[in-house]
């Protein structure tokens, strides 16, 4: 979608350094981090929100979720991490493209309320 900021990032129309990418998804740092480590895991396919996900998206969503522990370890989050999916405007979703937040702190272990 031309007006979707995540679609623009995926198309590399907006400059972003990917922490990880494959044929199904990209991962990059949130520009307004809520924690020391704050990554966004975004599918290349435009799915507006979790509400719009269909059964056929199950394998993609599972792959995204299973990537989270690997990313957390690479980011030094051995003590744990938080995963957040904001869904719809009432759930705090700002960009209409499903994405997962990976949040954590490397040293203090303190993670603010999200």
RODO-2510 file (C-alpha; in nm, 4 decimals, decimal comma):
residues 114
     n   res          X          Y          Z
     1     x     0,0000     0,0000     0,0000
     2     x     0,1504     0,3275    -0,1136
     3     x     0,0574     0,5279     0,1962
     4     x     0,1679     0,2645     0,4513
     5     x     0,4930     0,3677     0,6189
     6     x     0,5908     0,0049     0,6829
     7     x     0,5310    -0,0845     0,3168
     8     x     0,7541     0,2127     0,2245
     9     x     1,0241     0,0861     0,4630
    10     x     0,9978    -0,2672     0,3220
    11     x     1,0277    -0,1277    -0,0328
    12     x     1,3305     0,0710     0,0898
    13     x     1,1627     0,3969    -0,0111
    14     x     1,2417     0,5167     0,3416
    15     x     1,5938     0,4643     0,4750
    16     x     1,6043     0,1952     0,7416
    17     x     1,8752    -0,0391     0,8616
    18     x     1,7306    -0,3864     0,8900
    19     x     1,8438    -0,5890     1,1909
    20     x     1,7119    -0,8987     1,0117
    21     x     1,5283    -0,9742     0,6903
    22     x     1,4156    -1,2676     0,4838
    23     x     1,1631    -1,3193     0,2033
    24     x     0,8694    -1,2989     0,4474
    25     x     0,9585    -1,0274     0,7002
    26     x     1,1889    -0,7464     0,8063
    27     x     1,3083    -0,6377     1,1499
    28     x     1,4245    -0,2880     1,2402
    29     x     1,4605    -0,0596     1,5434
    30     x     1,1630     0,1482     1,6540
    31     x     1,2303     0,5193     1,5973
    32     x     1,0521     0,5972     1,9272
    33     x     1,1886     0,3221     2,1535
    34     x     1,0086     0,2378     2,4763
    35     x     1,3004     0,0275     2,6048
    36     x     1,6758    -0,0062     2,5629
    37     x     1,6051    -0,2628     2,2898
    38     x     1,2894    -0,2029     2,0880
    39     x     1,2597    -0,3887     1,7591
    40     x     0,9678    -0,4130     1,5181
    41     x     0,9031    -0,7399     1,3362
    42     x     0,6996    -0,6611     1,0233
    43     x     0,5745    -0,9000     0,7532
    44     x     0,6419    -0,7997     0,3946
    45     x     0,2793    -0,8827     0,3149
    46     x     0,0473    -0,5984     0,4055
    47     x    -0,1960    -0,7231     0,6702
    48     x    -0,3661    -0,4302     0,8398
    49     x    -0,3912    -0,5785     1,1906
    50     x    -0,4296    -0,9008     1,3848
    51     x    -0,8055    -0,8627     1,3321
    52     x    -0,7451    -0,8934     0,9570
    53     x    -0,5203    -1,2014     0,9813
    54     x    -0,6653    -1,5132     0,8215
    55     x    -0,5940    -1,8835     0,8668
    56     x    -0,3529    -1,8721     0,5731
    57     x    -0,1434    -1,6163     0,7662
    58     x    -0,0905    -1,8654     1,0513
    59     x     0,2463    -1,9991     0,9301
    60     x     0,3773    -1,6445     0,8759
    61     x     0,2668    -1,5305     1,2220
    62     x     0,4148    -1,8428     1,3783
    63     x     0,7463    -1,7819     1,2010
    64     x     0,7488    -1,4213     1,3228
    65     x     0,6814    -1,5299     1,6813
    66     x     0,9456    -1,8017     1,6709
    67     x     1,2019    -1,5484     1,5487
    68     x     1,1574    -1,3371     1,8641
    69     x     1,3745    -1,5497     2,1004
    70     x     1,6548    -1,5622     1,8423
    71     x     1,6460    -1,1840     1,7995
    72     x     1,6300    -1,1323     2,1766
    73     x     1,9387    -1,3456     2,2293
    74     x     2,1269    -1,1599     1,9542
    75     x     2,0343    -0,8301     2,1228
    76     x     2,1675    -0,9423     2,4622
    77     x     1,8285    -0,9987     2,6255
    78     x     1,9174    -1,3237     2,8014
    79     x     1,7143    -1,2230     3,1102
    80     x     1,3932    -1,2042     2,9094
    81     x     1,1912    -0,9732     2,6908
    82     x     0,8412    -0,8443     2,6249
    83     x     0,6408    -0,9032     2,3085
    84     x     0,3553    -0,6668     2,2211
    85     x     0,1003    -0,6699     1,9399
    86     x    -0,1151    -0,3567     1,9350
    87     x    -0,4389    -0,4256     1,7497
    88     x    -0,6659    -0,1526     1,6175
    89     x    -0,6912     0,2065     1,7365
    90     x    -0,8426     0,0986     2,0685
    91     x    -0,5428    -0,1295     2,1240
    92     x    -0,2868     0,1425     2,0562
    93     x    -0,2052     0,0462     1,6951
    94     x    -0,0803     0,3550     1,5118
    95     x     0,0342     0,2078     1,1794
    96     x    -0,2171    -0,0117     0,9973
    97     x     0,0267    -0,2935     0,9165
    98     x     0,0516    -0,5831     1,1610
    99     x     0,3797    -0,5845     1,3529
   100     x     0,5248    -0,7246     1,6721
   101     x     0,7236    -0,5220     1,9232
   102     x     1,0218    -0,6868     2,0913
   103     x     1,1261    -0,4917     2,4011
   104     x     1,3907    -0,5518     2,6621
   105     x     1,6733    -0,4178     2,8725
   106     x     2,0214    -0,5664     2,8534
   107     x     2,1454    -0,4734     3,1985
   108     x     1,8949    -0,3379     3,4475
   109     x     1,6161    -0,5766     3,3665
   110     x     1,3732    -0,2863     3,4139
   111     x     1,1090    -0,2621     3,1470
   112     x     0,8638     0,0281     3,1600
   113     x     0,4903    -0,0265     3,1280
   114     x     0,3883    -0,0282     2,7634
***
